Amino acid sequence: MAFARVLRASGLDVPVGSVVAYAAALGRLGLDRQQSVYWAGRATLVRRPEDVAPYDRAFAAFWLGRPPVTPGQVAAVPVTLALDEGEEGGREENGQREEEGLTLAVRYSRTEVLRHKDFAACTPDELEEAYRMMEGVRLRASPRRSRRQVAARHRGKRPDLRRTVRQALRAEGEPLRREWSEPGVRPRRVVLLCDISGSMEPYARALIRFLHVAVAGGPKVEAFTLGTRLTRVTKELSQHDPDVALARATRSVADWSGGTRLGEGLAAFNDRFGVRGMARGAVVVILSDGWDRGDPRVLAREMARLSRVAHRVVWVNPLKASPGYAPLARGMAAALPYVDDFVEGHSLASLEGLVEVVSR
């Protein structure tokens, strides 16, 4: 059961039935052989091919006591620096020969450097490696209270008459135990609106890959692109193969690297999707640099409409990390009063920070 909790924390979907089957398998095989324990869990707890790598890391950390390894981690390269002290190998003081030098071991992690490197400054090979590291990201919003009642473990506010009667039938009609119900919880919807205009060209490819990871990694995630028009790409990005998903999304988007009309795009989203229900109680994430060719008053009006129905509005601006940046663009200045969280989005580390903001 503890190992199942570790797997769930790693992002795997492990139902109770699989844990029972795993316990039964260990009861037959025992805990003496590592291969038996590994393959018993692999056969009962892993449900998707993409869960094999997280399962291996969790197995090594839980059963073998190895330190956890993040996805895409590259082995550190040791570098030795020799700092010589003294002349000709050292000095003689008080009959004792001093150390000839001091050796300092330094470790260089290419992965850590790549996590903080700006997407606009990455080479194609570095972008591909960043995409592989991005596959471990799981975007999930904080839960919300549901109207659906579920069974309460302890005394709740509402009696559950159906379960109480069912329990009484097992005791010849005597209600020996009263059952209670309480409101359940369910995850909030996350809506991603990505700006794909010409000004966002250095970051659009990486952000679209982030949208694919978010949509394919879990339910309750919707994805749209914003340019001169609004395009819904949730269905195209739901494919687990990133190359197929991005190819389908690229074919469906007709305004790639074009102009920017954020106000008109948000108006289309509010009229067709947002106010009608998709944005109600959801976390809406807008990924844009804020450059808008349209009327800023339209953008301000639509942001006000969106903020009234959404649970939270998060704006991700890749330019925010630039030294001396200030939100002086007309679109950014018009939208900022209606934004709950204003974060960076220029690197892999900033996108990992975005995941924490959304799940907060």
C-alpha positions, -999 to +999 in steps of 0.1 A: +000+000+000+029+024+007+044+016-026+011+023-043+011+057-026+046+064-040+034+055-075+004+078-072+026+106-062+047+099-093+017+104-115+005+068-120-032+059-119-033+030-094-068+019-085-075-001-053-081-033-073-046-032-087-031-029-052-051-059-040-039-079-070-003-069-063-006-079-027-020-113-037+008-118-062+034-110-035+017-134-012+023-162-038+058-151-049+073-137-017+098-109-012+130-129-016+137-123-053+139-087-067+127-098-102+096-114-088+087-083-068+094-060-098+074-080-124+045-086-101+041-048-098+048-043-134+020-067-144-006-054-119+001-017-112+013-004-147-016+003-170+000+024-198+033+022-217+043+057-207+040+047-170+069+022-172+097+048-167+080+064-136+074+029-123+110+019-126+121+051-108+096+046-080+106+009-077+143+018-074+136+045-048+111+024-027+124-012-028+161-006-035+167+026-015+182+044-044+179+082-047+151+093-069+161+104-105+141+130-124+130+122-160+157+130-185+184+134-160+219+134-174+248+120-155+270+148-140+304+153-156+331+156-129+356+184-134+388+187-113+404+221-107+440+221-092+448+252-072+486+253-066+498+270-035+535+278-028+565+276-050+581+244-065+557+221-048+554+238-014+572+254+014+590+240+045+577+254+078+586+240+112+601+209+096+568+200+080+562+200+043+530+217+033+505+203+009+516+208-027+481+219-038+444+219-032+422+197-055+386+210-059+360+186-075+332+204-094+302+187-109+285+201-140+249+191-147+238+198-183+203+190-173+201+217-147+216+243-171+191+233-198+162+237-173+169+274-169+180+282-204+158+304-225+139+286-252+148+313-277+185+307-271+184+268-274+197+249-303+175+224-321+192+195-302+187+213-269+151+219-277+146+182-284+162+173-251+140+199-233+109+183-250+119+149-236+124+164-201+090+181-205+072+148-208+074+143-170+053+174-163+017+167-151-006+197-151-035+193-126-055+221-110-066+221-074-097+201-066-131+217-062-162+206-041-187+187-062-225+186-058-224+149-060-226+132-025-201+105-016-199+081+014-184+098+044-157+079+064-168+097+096-200+114+107-211+138+080-237+164+077-263+144+057-275+109+065-272+084+037-306+066+039-299+042+010-267+029+025-282+028+060-311+006+047-288-016+028-267-022+059-299-028+079-310-056+055-278-075+063-288-074+100-324-086+095-338-051+092-321-036+123-304-003+116-273-010+137-251+015+119-261+049+105-243+059+072-235+095+063-227+113+031-206+144+023-199+165-009-172+149-030-143+166-048-133+167-084-105+184-103-110+218-118-108+222-155-077+239-169-080+260-201-048+269-220-049+298-245-016+300-264-005+330-285+010+318-318+016+352-334+048+363-350+061+380-319+058+347-300+077+327-327+108+320-305+086+304-278+055+291-297+069+257-306+080+249-270+047+262-256+027+241-280+047+211-269+038+220-233+002+221-243+005+186-257+020+173-225-008+189-205-037+177-227-023+141-232-012+138-196-046+140-179-083+148-183-100+182-177-075+201-199-086+222-229-062+239-253-067+268-278-044+289-300-048+326-304-036+347-333-059+364-357-085+338-348-094+313-321-087+276-328-095+247-305-067+221-306-077+198-277-086+169-300-055+172-321-032+173-290-049+144-273-027+119-292+001+104-270+026+105-299+040+141-298+050+141-335+016+130-347-002+154-323+019+185-333+015+177-370-023+175-367-024+207-346-002+225-371-025+215-400-056+228-381-041+262-372-043+286-402-029+317-385+005+304-374+031+333-370+006+359-381-009+389-365-023+392-330-058+401-320-060+390-284-092+410-277-111+394-306-098+360-298-108+362-262-142+375-272-147+344-295-136+322-266-160+338-241-190+338-265-185+302-278-169+284-249-160+303-218-191+320-205-212+291-216-196+268-192-160+258-201-144+286-181-168+285-151-148+276-120-118+267-142-082+279-141-076+298-173-039+301-184-030+326-212+004+322-227+013+354-245+037+383-246+009+408-245+015+424-279-019+431-295-027+450-327-064+453-317-081+478-295-069+474-259-104+484-246-118+452-262-091+431-245-098+448-211-136+441-215-131+405-224-106+399-196-132+414-172-158+389-185-134+360-182-123+369-147-160+370-135-166+333-144-131+317-140-118+305-107-083+321-115-067+337-145-030+330-149-009+350-175+023+334-187+047+359-204+080+347-218+094+382-218+089+387-181+123+371-174+141+398-195+162+422-174+143+455-169+110+442-182+079+462-175+044+454-188+042+485-210+026+469-241-009+481-246-024+446-245-004+436-214-013+467-195-050+464-204-051+428-192-030+429-161-057+443-137-077+411-143-049+386-139-045+367-106-010+353-113+016+369-136+044+344-142+073+337-165+073+311-194+107+313-211+123+281-199+115+246-187+120+256-150+095+284-154+069+260-169+075+237-139+068+268-117+036+273-137+025+238-129+029+246-092+009+279-096-020+261-113-022+233-087-020+257-058 
